[in-house]
Amino acid sequence: MSVSPALGVCRCGATRIEVSAEPLMTAVCHCTGCQKMSASAFSLTAMVPAGAFRVVQGVPVRGGAKTPGLDHMFCPDCLTWMFTRLSGFEGADSFVNARATMFDRPDWCVPFLETMTDEKLPWVSTPAQRSYAGFPGVEDFAGLVGDYAASRA
């Protein structure tokens, strides 16, 4: 499926992001931090290539826990959590974790991977094909991306 680019919009419409490539993978994170930031049971992510991601309107602000290595970016007007940039581990600068619900692409909201299941709320279940108690290791990432692509072919 091709993307011609997909436009993501915050709740108020003041901040817009664009993605011009298919996600490398889709995921849910069950960590308690994501539960609190999303005010939900988990956060939904479309992991998109960094070179195919750009902010096209507005100037997002950093928010969330402001932990080193995690830049959670929000619309400055409505404070919608829009995307996260990671740093500090191999390959982190090659993708951006865009909140999948920002886009009018329901297929991007179907998680292939679920992470941090040790912190998952007991009543939650997802259709994710791969599951990790924590985060997958860097050595697993290429295989997961390949498996995701194969699942979409």
C-alpha positions as a Markdown table, in Angstrom:
| # | Residue | x | y | z |
|---|---|---|---|---|
| 1 | Met | 0.0 | 0.0 | 0.0 |
| 2 | Ser | 1.4 | 3.4 | -0.9 |
| 3 | Val | 1.3 | 6.6 | 1.1 |
| 4 | Ser | 0.7 | 9.8 | -0.8 |
| 5 | Pro | 1.7 | 11.5 | 1.9 |
| 6 | Ala | -0.4 | 10.8 | 5.0 |
| 7 | Leu | -1.3 | 14.0 | 7.0 |
| 8 | Gly | -1.5 | 13.7 | 10.8 |
| 9 | Val | -3.4 | 16.4 | 12.7 |
| 10 | Cys | -3.7 | 17.2 | 16.4 |
| 11 | Arg | -7.1 | 17.6 | 18.1 |
| 12 | Cys | -7.3 | 21.3 | 17.5 |
| 13 | Gly | -5.8 | 21.3 | 14.0 |
| 14 | Ala | -3.0 | 23.8 | 14.9 |
| 15 | Thr | -0.1 | 21.2 | 14.4 |
| 16 | Arg | 0.2 | 18.9 | 11.4 |
| 17 | Ile | 2.7 | 16.2 | 10.6 |
| 18 | Glu | 3.3 | 14.4 | 7.4 |
| 19 | Val | 4.6 | 10.9 | 6.6 |
| 20 | Ser | 5.6 | 10.0 | 3.0 |
| 21 | Ala | 6.3 | 6.3 | 3.5 |
| 22 | Glu | 4.7 | 3.3 | 5.0 |
| 23 | Pro | 5.4 | 2.6 | 8.7 |
| 24 | Leu | 8.4 | 0.3 | 9.4 |
| 25 | Met | 6.1 | -1.3 | 12.0 |
| 26 | Thr | 3.0 | -0.6 | 14.1 |
| 27 | Ala | 3.0 | -1.2 | 17.9 |
| 28 | Val | 1.4 | -0.7 | 21.2 |
| 29 | Cys | 3.3 | 0.1 | 24.4 |
| 30 | His | 1.8 | -1.0 | 27.6 |
| 31 | Cys | 4.2 | 0.8 | 30.0 |
| 32 | Thr | 2.7 | 2.8 | 32.8 |
| 33 | Gly | 4.2 | 5.9 | 31.4 |
| 34 | Cys | 2.4 | 5.5 | 28.1 |
| 35 | Gln | -0.8 | 4.6 | 30.0 |
| 36 | Lys | -0.6 | 7.9 | 31.9 |
| 37 | Met | 0.4 | 10.1 | 29.0 |
| 38 | Ser | -2.3 | 8.7 | 26.7 |
| 39 | Ala | -4.9 | 8.4 | 29.5 |
| 40 | Ser | -5.6 | 5.0 | 28.1 |
| 41 | Ala | -4.5 | 1.4 | 28.5 |
| 42 | Phe | -1.6 | 1.8 | 26.0 |
| 43 | Ser | -0.2 | 4.1 | 23.3 |
| 44 | Leu | -0.5 | 3.3 | 19.6 |
| 45 | Thr | 2.6 | 3.9 | 17.5 |
| 46 | Ala | 3.3 | 3.9 | 13.8 |
| 47 | Met | 7.1 | 3.7 | 13.6 |
| 48 | Val | 7.9 | 5.7 | 10.5 |
| 49 | Pro | 11.2 | 6.3 | 8.7 |
| 50 | Ala | 12.8 | 9.5 | 10.0 |
| 51 | Gly | 13.5 | 10.8 | 6.5 |
| 52 | Ala | 9.8 | 10.4 | 5.6 |
| 53 | Phe | 8.5 | 12.4 | 8.6 |
| 54 | Arg | 8.1 | 16.1 | 8.9 |
| 55 | Val | 6.2 | 18.7 | 10.8 |
| 56 | Val | 4.3 | 20.8 | 8.2 |
| 57 | Gln | 2.4 | 23.2 | 10.5 |
| 58 | Gly | 3.0 | 24.5 | 14.0 |
| 59 | Val | 6.0 | 24.1 | 16.3 |
| 60 | Pro | 5.6 | 21.1 | 18.6 |
| 61 | Val | 6.8 | 21.4 | 22.2 |
| 62 | Arg | 8.5 | 18.7 | 24.3 |
| 63 | Gly | 6.4 | 17.3 | 27.1 |
| 64 | Gly | 5.8 | 14.1 | 29.0 |
| 65 | Ala | 8.4 | 12.9 | 31.5 |
| 66 | Lys | 11.2 | 14.7 | 29.7 |
| 67 | Thr | 13.4 | 11.7 | 30.2 |
| 68 | Pro | 16.8 | 11.8 | 28.4 |
| 69 | Gly | 16.5 | 9.8 | 25.2 |
| 70 | Leu | 12.8 | 10.3 | 24.9 |
| 71 | Asp | 11.5 | 13.5 | 23.2 |
| 72 | His | 7.7 | 13.3 | 23.5 |
| 73 | Met | 6.3 | 16.1 | 21.2 |
| 74 | Phe | 3.0 | 17.8 | 21.7 |
| 75 | Cys | 0.8 | 20.4 | 20.0 |
| 76 | Pro | 1.5 | 23.6 | 22.0 |
| 77 | Asp | -2.2 | 24.6 | 21.7 |
| 78 | Cys | -4.2 | 21.5 | 22.6 |
| 79 | Leu | -1.4 | 19.5 | 24.1 |
| 80 | Thr | -2.1 | 16.4 | 21.9 |
| 81 | Trp | 0.8 | 13.9 | 22.1 |
| 82 | Met | 1.8 | 13.6 | 18.4 |
| 83 | Phe | 5.1 | 11.8 | 18.1 |
| 84 | Thr | 8.2 | 10.7 | 20.0 |
| 85 | Arg | 11.8 | 10.8 | 18.9 |
| 86 | Leu | 14.2 | 8.4 | 20.6 |
| 87 | Ser | 17.9 | 8.6 | 21.1 |
| 88 | Gly | 20.7 | 6.8 | 22.9 |
| 89 | Phe | 20.5 | 3.4 | 21.3 |
| 90 | Glu | 21.6 | 2.0 | 18.0 |
| 91 | Gly | 19.2 | 2.9 | 15.1 |
| 92 | Ala | 16.9 | 5.2 | 17.2 |
| 93 | Asp | 17.5 | 8.1 | 14.8 |
| 94 | Ser | 16.3 | 6.1 | 11.8 |
| 95 | Phe | 12.6 | 6.3 | 12.8 |
| 96 | Val | 10.0 | 8.5 | 14.6 |
| 97 | Asn | 7.2 | 7.0 | 16.7 |
| 98 | Ala | 4.2 | 8.9 | 15.4 |
| 99 | Arg | 0.9 | 8.5 | 17.3 |
| 100 | Ala | -1.1 | 6.3 | 14.8 |
| 101 | Thr | -4.4 | 8.0 | 15.6 |
| 102 | Met | -3.2 | 11.3 | 14.2 |
| 103 | Phe | -3.7 | 9.9 | 10.7 |
| 104 | Asp | -6.8 | 8.9 | 8.8 |
| 105 | Arg | -5.2 | 5.5 | 8.3 |
| 106 | Pro | -7.0 | 2.8 | 10.4 |
| 107 | Asp | -4.6 | 0.2 | 9.2 |
| 108 | Trp | -1.8 | 2.1 | 11.0 |
| 109 | Cys | -3.7 | 1.5 | 14.3 |
| 110 | Val | -3.5 | -2.3 | 14.1 |
| 111 | Pro | -0.5 | -3.2 | 16.2 |
| 112 | Phe | 1.9 | -5.8 | 14.9 |
| 113 | Leu | 4.1 | -5.6 | 18.0 |
| 114 | Glu | 3.2 | -5.1 | 21.7 |
| 115 | Thr | 5.9 | -4.0 | 24.2 |
| 116 | Met | 6.1 | -3.8 | 28.0 |
| 117 | Thr | 3.5 | -6.5 | 28.5 |
| 118 | Asp | 4.8 | -6.9 | 32.1 |
| 119 | Glu | 3.0 | -3.6 | 32.8 |
| 120 | Lys | -0.1 | -4.4 | 30.8 |
| 121 | Leu | -3.5 | -3.9 | 32.5 |
| 122 | Pro | -4.9 | -7.4 | 33.1 |
| 123 | Trp | -8.0 | -6.9 | 31.0 |
| 124 | Val | -6.2 | -5.7 | 27.8 |
| 125 | Ser | -5.8 | -7.9 | 24.8 |
| 126 | Thr | -4.5 | -6.8 | 21.3 |
| 127 | Pro | -4.2 | -8.5 | 17.9 |
| 128 | Ala | -0.4 | -8.0 | 18.0 |
| 129 | Gln | 1.5 | -10.8 | 16.3 |
| 130 | Arg | 4.7 | -10.3 | 18.4 |
| 131 | Ser | 4.8 | -9.6 | 22.1 |
| 132 | Tyr | 7.6 | -8.6 | 24.5 |
| 133 | Ala | 7.6 | -8.4 | 28.3 |
| 134 | Gly | 9.9 | -5.3 | 27.9 |
| 135 | Phe | 11.3 | -3.8 | 24.7 |
| 136 | Pro | 12.7 | -5.9 | 21.9 |
| 137 | Gly | 16.5 | -5.9 | 21.7 |
| 138 | Val | 18.3 | -3.9 | 19.0 |
| 139 | Glu | 19.3 | -7.3 | 17.5 |
| 140 | Asp | 15.5 | -8.2 | 17.1 |
| 141 | Phe | 14.5 | -5.0 | 15.3 |
| 142 | Ala | 15.5 | -5.8 | 11.7 |
| 143 | Gly | 13.7 | -9.2 | 11.9 |
| 144 | Leu | 10.6 | -7.5 | 13.3 |
| 145 | Val | 10.6 | -4.9 | 10.5 |
| 146 | Gly | 10.9 | -7.6 | 7.9 |
| 147 | Asp | 8.2 | -9.7 | 9.5 |
| 148 | Tyr | 5.9 | -6.6 | 9.6 |
| 149 | Ala | 6.5 | -5.9 | 5.9 |
| 150 | Ala | 5.8 | -9.5 | 5.0 |
| 151 | Ser | 2.6 | -9.4 | 7.0 |
| 152 | Arg | 1.4 | -6.5 | 4.9 |
| 153 | Ala | 2.4 | -7.9 | 1.5 |
